[in-house]
Amino acid sequence: MSSFAHTLPYDRMMGDVYVPECPFCHSENVLTPMTDRDYQQGCEEIKTRLVMPCCNGKLMIKKIDSDYFWTTEAVRKTQ
């Protein structure tokens, strides 16, 4: 199991996927370019690339659950 540092919370509203803060440039409430197909692949634990539109930072998502993107690299600090 991956560490909690490898998670990124998200919200999904009417098919759009938002992250509360970009892990790279720290922009707030970022609308991602994630398509429904990308989202479904992530839910099926198929690795999916996400490019943040605010700074072009790249994430590799291992899986998606109802609250988090689980990534291949640490995207936030845990205490």
C-alpha positions, 0 to 999 in steps of 0.5 A: 500500500502506498503512503498517504503522501502519494495521495491527492484529494479531488472533487468531481462535479458534473463530469469535471474533475478539480483538485483543491491545490496543485502539488507543483505551483500551489494554484488553488481550485484547479480544473483538470483536463481529465476526461471521463475515459481517463477517470474510468481508467484510473478507477480500474487501476490503469495508470493514467497521466495527468498534466496540470493545466496551471503549470504543466506539472505531470502526475502518474495516477496509479488508481482513483478512489472516491476521494483521492488520486493515488500517485506514483510519487509523493505529492504532499508532506505528511506529518 
